[in-house]
């Protein structure tokens, strides 16, 4: 049951990040889940220690872990946009 919740929350995080970065029309459900999970990993490494909160990958799904994962997903999409288009949207 934990992996299903992890995929659902990862999809929501990826979808919200794609709305923030205005790439929602280019992404599907699977890519939203991937962006959410990889973004949570990045957020857990880069943002988590600064805020003192884990990401959704740690198993604890709280508001702070959701925010850390969302920030990580936005960072991931900004990096992808930088390499694809040469600029951050």
C-alpha positions in Angstrom: 0.0 0.0 0.0 2.9 2.3 0.7 4.2 2.3 -2.9 0.7 3.2 -4.2 0.5 6.2 -2.0 4.1 7.1 -2.9 3.2 7.0 -6.6 0.0 9.0 -6.1 1.7 11.7 -4.0 4.7 11.8 -6.5 2.2 12.3 -9.3 0.5 15.2 -7.5 3.9 16.8 -6.7 5.0 16.4 -10.4 1.7 17.8 -11.7 1.9 20.8 -9.4 5.5 21.4 -10.4 4.6 21.2 -14.0 1.8 23.8 -13.5 4.2 26.1 -11.7 6.8 25.8 -14.5 4.2 25.9 -17.2 5.1 22.5 -18.8 1.9 20.7 -18.0 0.8 20.5 -21.7 4.0 18.7 -22.6 3.8 16.0 -19.8 1.6 13.0 -19.3 0.7 11.2 -16.1 3.8 8.9 -16.1 6.2 11.8 -16.6 4.4 13.7 -13.8 5.0 10.8 -11.5 8.7 10.5 -12.5 9.2 14.2 -12.1 7.6 14.1 -8.6 9.7 11.2 -7.4 13.0 12.3 -8.8 12.2 15.9 -7.7 11.5 14.5 -4.2 14.9 12.9 -4.2 16.6 16.2 -5.3 14.6 18.1 -2.7 15.5 15.6 0.0 19.2 16.1 -0.8 19.3 19.8 -1.4 16.4 21.4 0.4 15.6 18.9 3.2 18.7 19.6 5.3 18.2 23.3 5.1 14.6 23.1 6.3 15.1 20.1 8.6 12.4 18.2 6.8 12.5 14.9 4.8 11.0 14.4 1.3 8.1 12.1 0.5 10.7 9.4 -0.4 11.5 9.0 3.3 8.0 7.5 4.0 6.7 10.4 6.0 4.1 12.3 4.1 3.6 15.6 5.9 3.1 19.2 4.7 6.8 19.9 5.0 7.8 16.8 3.1 5.3 17.7 0.4 6.8 21.2 0.1 10.4 19.9 0.1 9.4 17.5 -2.7 7.6 20.2 -4.6 10.6 22.5 -4.5 12.9 19.7 -5.7 10.5 18.9 -8.6 10.5 22.6 -9.6 14.3 22.6 -9.5 14.3 19.5 -11.7 12.0 21.1 -14.3 14.0 24.3 -14.3 17.2 22.3 -15.0 15.5 20.4 -17.8 14.1 23.6 -19.3 17.6 25.1 -19.1 19.1 22.3 -21.1 16.2 22.0 -23.6 15.5 25.6 -24.3 18.6 27.3 -23.1 16.6 29.3 -20.6 14.6 28.8 -17.4 10.9 29.6 -18.0 
